[in-house]
Amino acid sequence: MDSTGLRAVQQPLKDAYRKDPQQAVITLRAQGELGDEGISCSVDTGRAMAVAGLHPATGGDGSLLCSGDMLLEALVACAGVTLRAVATSLEIPIAGGTVHAEGDLDFRGTLGVARDAPVGFTAIRLSFELGTGASEEQIATLLRLTERYCVVYQSLAHPVPVSASAGPLTP
């Protein structure tokens, strides 16, 4: 897709959202099934079933996906798609490349070993290696706009309220 094609697809949506902002408010959903055997949860990704379990640092055997890895994978996917869309829109040629995310965890927190140890990532780093002849200024613009428009990046960088509830399984 080129910038003209991208604009053709996005412009009617932008116009509709400007006219009626409520059309732009959508609730995304994910669902998983608790595993019958072992400590696991199966998540339907819409393309395949992903089965998450304990990370080896918390007692898992490494055969199941780690939810922390899945969070980083979601960041990589969203940032990669966002960067491609921004590059297309700005007509900055990208021949290919890689997106990397890495995050630091102290598993003492999630295992309850040390109350002062945080539960969750203490730092996440996102990087891109791009096959492009773009100038340093263009690359800086790509990065800035990718950070600005990437949903997962923004959700991590500016945490949103999260709530949890539980109840009995309904028949």
Residue frames relative to the residue before (quaternion, step in Angstrom):
aa qw qx qy qz dx dy dz
M 1.0000 0.0000 0.0000 0.0000 0.00 0.00 0.00
D 0.2504 -0.7557 0.5850 0.1549 3.55 -1.02 0.80
S 0.7337 -0.4278 0.2810 0.4470 3.59 -1.29 0.09
T 0.6254 0.5379 -0.3383 0.4529 3.60 1.05 -0.71
G 0.6658 0.4949 -0.2922 0.4759 3.58 0.95 -0.88
L 0.6426 0.5181 -0.3195 0.4653 3.58 0.99 -0.84
R 0.6586 0.4978 -0.3065 0.4737 3.59 0.91 -0.89
A 0.6387 0.5386 -0.3271 0.4416 3.59 0.98 -0.82
V 0.6778 0.4705 -0.2844 0.4881 3.56 1.04 -0.75
Q 0.7563 0.4284 -0.2198 0.4430 3.59 0.86 -0.95
Q 0.5852 0.6275 -0.3813 0.3442 3.62 1.01 -0.69
P 0.6648 0.4823 -0.3402 0.4580 3.66 0.80 -0.79
L 0.6294 0.5222 -0.3347 0.4682 3.58 1.07 -0.68
K 0.6500 0.5115 -0.3145 0.4658 3.58 0.91 -0.90
D 0.6490 0.5205 -0.3127 0.4584 3.57 0.95 -0.88
A 0.6670 0.4981 -0.2986 0.4668 3.57 0.92 -0.92
Y 0.6731 0.4959 -0.2987 0.4602 3.60 0.97 -0.82
R 0.6205 0.5176 -0.3454 0.4773 3.59 1.11 -0.60
K 0.6731 0.5024 -0.2838 0.4625 3.56 1.01 -0.89
D 0.7948 0.0327 0.0220 0.6056 3.58 0.96 -0.92
P 0.2781 -0.8136 0.4874 0.1520 3.61 0.07 1.28
Q 0.5962 0.5882 -0.3715 0.4008 3.62 1.08 -0.57
Q 0.5714 0.5941 -0.3833 0.4167 3.60 1.16 -0.50
A 0.6752 0.5114 -0.2858 0.4482 3.57 1.15 -0.59
V 0.6196 0.5400 -0.3430 0.4547 3.59 1.24 -0.27
I 0.0714 0.8009 -0.5795 0.1330 3.53 -0.41 1.30
T 0.2858 -0.7378 0.5846 0.1793 3.57 -1.05 0.73
L 0.2137 -0.7558 0.6084 0.1140 3.55 -0.70 1.12
R 0.1427 -0.8044 0.5742 0.0541 3.56 -1.09 0.68
A 0.0715 -0.7436 0.6618 0.0636 3.51 -1.27 0.55
Q 0.0842 -0.7967 0.5980 0.0245 3.53 -1.13 0.64
G 0.0495 -0.7907 0.6098 0.0199 3.52 -1.12 0.69
E 0.3110 -0.7190 0.5907 0.1935 3.51 -1.31 0.38
L 0.4348 -0.6881 0.5140 0.2708 3.56 -0.83 0.99
G 0.4871 -0.6913 0.4570 0.2756 3.54 -0.92 0.92
D 0.4555 -0.6785 0.5083 0.2716 3.56 -1.12 0.73
E 0.7646 0.2458 -0.1290 0.5816 3.55 1.16 -0.62
G 0.8294 0.1646 -0.1310 0.5175 3.54 -0.92 0.86
I 0.5614 -0.5669 0.4747 0.3717 3.50 -1.32 -0.10
S 0.3484 0.7315 -0.5040 0.2991 3.54 -0.07 1.34
C 0.1038 -0.7481 0.6503 0.0818 3.51 -1.37 0.29
S 0.2431 -0.7741 0.5710 0.1248 3.57 -0.80 1.05
V 0.1213 -0.7920 0.5978 0.0244 3.55 -0.84 1.06
D 0.3166 -0.7312 0.5753 0.1847 3.53 -0.87 1.00
T 0.2334 -0.8089 0.5285 0.1095 3.57 -0.45 1.21
G 0.5730 -0.5687 0.3928 0.4404 3.58 1.24 -0.13
R 0.7486 0.3006 -0.1745 0.5646 3.57 1.25 -0.37
A 0.7828 -0.0588 0.0850 0.6136 3.54 1.08 -0.75
M 0.5036 -0.6163 0.5037 0.3358 3.54 -1.28 0.24
A 0.1420 -0.7715 0.6170 0.0623 3.56 -0.81 1.04
V 0.1553 -0.7905 0.5885 0.0686 3.57 -0.77 1.02
A 0.1422 -0.8033 0.5775 0.0323 3.52 -0.60 1.23
G 0.0147 0.7900 -0.6120 0.0318 3.52 -1.13 0.71
L 0.7528 -0.3725 0.2867 0.4608 3.51 -1.29 -0.29
H 0.4562 -0.6329 0.5557 0.2874 3.54 -1.13 0.76
P 0.6189 -0.5604 0.3876 0.3908 3.62 -1.06 0.59
A 0.6386 0.5331 -0.3351 0.4423 3.61 1.09 -0.59
T 0.7265 0.3527 -0.2384 0.5394 3.59 1.30 -0.12
G 0.7385 -0.4289 0.2227 0.4702 3.58 1.22 0.35
G 0.5144 0.6373 -0.4269 0.3834 3.60 1.23 0.00
D 0.4731 -0.6836 0.4777 0.2841 3.56 -1.23 0.39
G 0.5722 -0.6277 0.3657 0.3806 3.59 1.28 0.08
S 0.5464 0.6390 -0.3960 0.3691 3.60 1.24 -0.04
L 0.7203 0.3800 -0.2344 0.5309 3.61 1.22 -0.37
L 0.6098 -0.5590 0.4175 0.3759 3.55 -1.24 0.45
C 0.3471 -0.6971 0.5868 0.2218 3.54 -1.15 0.66
S 0.5024 -0.6716 0.4533 0.3016 3.58 -0.83 0.94
G 0.6042 0.5497 -0.3518 0.4571 3.59 1.09 -0.63
D 0.6310 0.5111 -0.3210 0.4875 3.57 1.02 -0.80
M 0.6505 0.5224 -0.3169 0.4511 3.58 0.97 -0.87
L 0.6161 0.5299 -0.3468 0.4683 3.60 1.05 -0.69
L 0.6678 0.4813 -0.2974 0.4837 3.58 0.93 -0.88
E 0.6280 0.5289 -0.3336 0.4632 3.60 1.04 -0.73
A 0.6327 0.5151 -0.3308 0.4743 3.59 1.03 -0.76
L 0.6344 0.5195 -0.3260 0.4704 3.58 1.03 -0.77
V 0.6511 0.5105 -0.3129 0.4664 3.59 0.91 -0.91
A 0.6692 0.5019 -0.3060 0.4545 3.60 0.86 -0.93
C 0.6916 0.4772 -0.2859 0.4608 3.57 0.81 -0.99
A 0.6722 0.4910 -0.3008 0.4654 3.59 0.90 -0.89
G 0.6430 0.5276 -0.3212 0.4528 3.59 1.01 -0.78
V 0.6694 0.4799 -0.2936 0.4853 3.57 0.92 -0.91
T 0.6527 0.5164 -0.3140 0.4569 3.58 0.95 -0.87
L 0.6497 0.5101 -0.3191 0.4646 3.59 0.92 -0.89
R 0.6475 0.5141 -0.3186 0.4636 3.59 0.95 -0.86
A 0.6618 0.5007 -0.3107 0.4634 3.60 0.93 -0.86
V 0.6494 0.5044 -0.3148 0.4740 3.59 0.96 -0.85
A 0.6566 0.5074 -0.3113 0.4632 3.59 0.89 -0.92
T 0.6450 0.5148 -0.3172 0.4673 3.58 0.98 -0.83
S 0.6696 0.5129 -0.2943 0.4494 3.56 0.89 -0.96
L 0.7401 0.3920 -0.2110 0.5041 3.58 0.99 -0.86
E 0.3796 -0.7522 0.4488 0.2978 3.57 1.36 -0.02
I 0.3516 0.6824 -0.5359 0.3516 3.52 0.94 1.05
P 0.3291 -0.7775 0.4951 0.2050 3.61 -0.41 1.14
I 0.0399 -0.7538 0.6558 -0.0083 3.52 -0.98 1.01
A 0.2728 -0.7977 0.5205 0.1354 3.58 -0.47 1.21
G 0.7434 -0.2537 0.1966 0.5869 3.57 1.21 -0.37
G 0.1464 0.7980 -0.5789 0.0821 3.51 -1.23 -0.21
T 0.3615 -0.7060 0.5605 0.2381 3.50 -1.33 -0.15
V 0.2300 -0.7237 0.6360 0.1374 3.50 -1.28 0.57
H 0.0838 -0.8011 0.5925 0.0084 3.57 -0.85 0.99
A 0.0035 0.7574 -0.6526 -0.0211 3.56 -1.12 0.70
E 0.0425 0.7709 -0.6351 0.0242 3.51 -1.04 0.79
G 0.0889 -0.8076 0.5829 0.0130 3.53 -1.06 0.77
D 0.3643 -0.7321 0.5438 0.1885 3.52 -1.14 0.74
L 0.0383 -0.7850 0.6179 -0.0214 3.54 -0.97 0.98
D 0.1939 -0.7187 0.6512 0.1476 3.55 -1.22 0.61
F 0.2775 -0.8209 0.4766 0.1484 3.57 -0.14 1.28
R 0.4605 0.6528 -0.4719 0.3730 3.61 1.21 -0.05
G 0.6282 0.5613 -0.3366 0.4207 3.59 1.07 -0.70
T 0.7317 0.4301 -0.2489 0.4666 3.58 0.74 -1.03
L 0.6822 0.4552 -0.2880 0.4943 3.59 1.19 -0.45
G 0.4558 -0.7107 0.4350 0.3128 3.60 1.27 -0.04
V 0.3545 0.7530 -0.4830 0.2722 3.58 1.18 0.51
A 0.7969 0.0650 -0.0016 0.6005 3.57 1.02 -0.82
R 0.4230 -0.7338 0.4749 0.2388 3.57 -0.58 1.16
D 0.6890 0.4811 -0.2886 0.4588 3.59 1.08 -0.63
A 0.5557 0.5859 -0.4003 0.4332 3.60 1.26 -0.14
P 0.4509 -0.7060 0.4722 0.2744 3.60 -0.81 0.95
V 0.3165 -0.6805 0.6209 0.2263 3.52 -1.27 0.52
G 0.7372 0.3461 -0.2769 0.5100 3.56 -0.62 1.10
F 0.7138 -0.4405 0.3334 0.4305 3.49 -1.36 0.03
T 0.2726 -0.7455 0.5837 0.1709 3.55 -1.05 0.77
A 0.7819 -0.0253 0.0024 0.6229 3.59 1.24 -0.36
I 0.0772 -0.7602 0.6436 0.0433 3.55 -1.15 0.71
R 0.1135 -0.7870 0.6054 0.0356 3.54 -0.95 0.96
L 0.1230 -0.7760 0.6181 0.0252 3.54 -0.91 1.03
S 0.0645 0.8017 -0.5913 0.0588 3.58 -0.88 0.92
F 0.2317 -0.7575 0.6013 0.1045 3.52 -1.28 0.58
E 0.1050 -0.7189 0.6810 0.0918 3.54 -1.19 0.69
L 0.0741 -0.8564 0.5102 -0.0288 3.54 -0.34 1.28
G 0.3216 -0.6994 0.6068 0.1980 3.51 -1.09 0.83
T 0.3910 0.7155 -0.4800 0.3238 3.54 0.07 1.28
G 0.3527 -0.6996 0.5770 0.2308 3.51 -1.25 0.47
A 0.3231 0.7746 -0.4878 0.2402 3.57 1.28 0.28
S 0.5440 -0.6124 0.4703 0.3285 3.52 -1.21 0.59
E 0.6638 -0.4797 0.3800 0.4299 3.58 -1.28 0.26
E 0.6376 0.5289 -0.3237 0.4572 3.58 1.02 -0.78
Q 0.6560 0.4991 -0.3124 0.4722 3.60 0.96 -0.82
I 0.6486 0.5070 -0.3179 0.4704 3.57 0.98 -0.82
A 0.6300 0.5240 -0.3288 0.4695 3.59 1.02 -0.78
T 0.6449 0.5089 -0.3117 0.4775 3.58 1.02 -0.79
L 0.6197 0.5376 -0.3323 0.4653 3.59 0.99 -0.84
L 0.6811 0.4858 -0.2906 0.4643 3.58 0.85 -0.97
R 0.6603 0.5168 -0.3095 0.4484 3.59 0.86 -0.95
L 0.7139 0.4393 -0.2627 0.4779 3.59 0.87 -0.91
T 0.5924 0.5398 -0.3686 0.4710 3.59 1.11 -0.56
E 0.6415 0.5058 -0.3203 0.4798 3.59 0.92 -0.87
R 0.6846 0.5161 -0.2872 0.4272 3.57 0.89 -0.94
Y 0.8118 0.3191 -0.1384 0.4690 3.59 0.86 -0.93
C 0.5288 0.6192 -0.4210 0.3998 3.62 1.22 -0.05
V 0.4343 -0.7365 0.4646 0.2303 3.56 -0.53 1.23
V 0.6948 0.4642 -0.2908 0.4661 3.60 0.80 -0.95
Y 0.6260 0.5341 -0.3365 0.4579 3.60 0.95 -0.84
Q 0.6977 0.4729 -0.2790 0.4601 3.58 0.80 -0.98
S 0.6392 0.5275 -0.3279 0.4534 3.59 1.05 -0.74
L 0.6743 0.4617 -0.2874 0.4995 3.57 1.11 -0.65
A 0.6889 0.4922 -0.2820 0.4513 3.58 0.94 -0.88
H 0.7744 0.1565 -0.0727 0.6087 3.58 1.13 -0.69
P 0.2343 -0.8351 0.4761 0.1447 3.57 0.37 1.26
V 0.2951 -0.7423 0.5857 0.1370 3.49 -1.11 0.88
P 0.6115 -0.5323 0.4052 0.4226 3.59 -1.16 0.35
V 0.0732 -0.7710 0.6323 0.0187 3.55 -0.99 0.89
S 0.0476 -0.7943 0.6053 0.0215 3.56 -0.93 0.84
A 0.1892 -0.7663 0.6038 0.1119 3.55 -1.23 0.44
S 0.0202 -0.7693 0.6383 0.0164 3.54 -1.20 0.60
A 0.1041 -0.7803 0.6134 0.0629 3.56 -1.22 0.41
G 0.0911 0.7751 -0.6207 0.0746 3.51 -1.20 0.59
P 0.6678 -0.4941 0.3588 0.4256 3.55 -1.27 0.14
L 0.5770 -0.5681 0.4669 0.3555 3.55 -1.24 0.55
T 0.2665 -0.7682 0.5593 0.1615 3.59 -0.78 0.97
P 0.5027 -0.6822 0.4424 0.2935 3.59 -0.94 0.88
